[in-house]
Amino acid sequence: MDRDTVLATILQQICIVEPAMAGQTITGEDSMVDIGIDSVSRQDVLILTMEALGLNLPMVQLFGPRNIGELADLLHAKLPR
């Protein structure tokens, strides 16, 4: 799975957790805070994304990325090769 697929998966999960986001332009440069995702919804997005990618990581490993693109990079790096 490539990084763009990981990014698309994150964006899909954002729209599932926050249906009002569907149809809005969200890019890898956006942070979840900037687009109005609160901490509880962020956690839901992360859990759903990990499930979709088949990952089981401690949540603490997912803190640090400043935007959705950096999160995609982090998750992509965690995928089994």
C-alpha positions in Angstrom: 0.0 0.0 0.0 1.4 3.4 -0.9 1.4 6.6 1.0 -1.4 8.2 -1.1 -3.7 5.3 -0.3 -3.0 5.8 3.4 -3.8 9.5 3.0 -7.0 8.6 1.2 -8.0 6.2 4.0 -7.5 8.9 6.6 -9.6 11.4 4.6 -12.3 8.8 4.2 -12.4 8.1 8.0 -12.6 11.8 8.7 -15.7 12.0 6.6 -17.2 9.0 8.4 -16.6 10.5 11.8 -17.6 14.0 10.8 -20.1 13.7 7.9 -20.2 17.5 7.6 -16.7 17.3 6.2 -17.9 15.3 3.1 -17.6 17.4 0.1 -15.1 19.8 1.6 -11.6 20.0 0.3 -9.2 18.5 2.8 -5.5 18.1 2.0 -2.5 16.6 3.6 -1.4 20.1 4.6 -4.4 20.5 6.8 -4.3 19.6 10.5 -7.4 18.0 12.1 -7.6 20.9 14.5 -7.6 23.4 11.6 -10.6 21.6 10.0 -12.5 21.4 13.3 -11.9 17.9 14.5 -11.8 17.8 18.3 -9.7 15.4 20.3 -12.4 12.8 20.7 -13.2 12.7 17.0 -9.5 12.6 16.2 -9.1 9.5 18.3 -12.1 8.0 16.5 -10.5 8.8 13.1 -7.2 7.2 14.2 -8.9 4.0 15.5 -10.9 3.7 12.3 -7.9 4.4 10.1 -5.8 1.8 11.9 -8.6 -0.8 11.6 -8.9 0.0 7.8 -5.1 -0.4 7.4 -4.8 -3.5 9.6 -2.6 -1.8 12.1 -2.7 -2.2 15.9 -0.5 0.5 17.4 -0.5 2.2 20.8 -2.2 5.6 20.5 0.9 7.3 22.0 2.8 6.3 18.8 0.4 8.5 16.7 1.1 11.8 18.5 3.5 14.2 16.9 2.4 14.7 13.3 1.4 18.3 12.7 -0.9 17.7 9.8 -2.8 14.9 8.0 0.0 14.4 5.5 2.6 13.8 8.3 0.1 11.3 9.9 -0.1 9.5 6.6 3.7 9.3 6.4 3.8 7.9 10.0 1.2 5.3 9.4 2.7 4.3 6.0 6.0 3.8 7.8 4.3 1.4 10.3 2.8 -0.8 7.6 4.4 -4.2 7.2 6.6 -4.5 4.2 
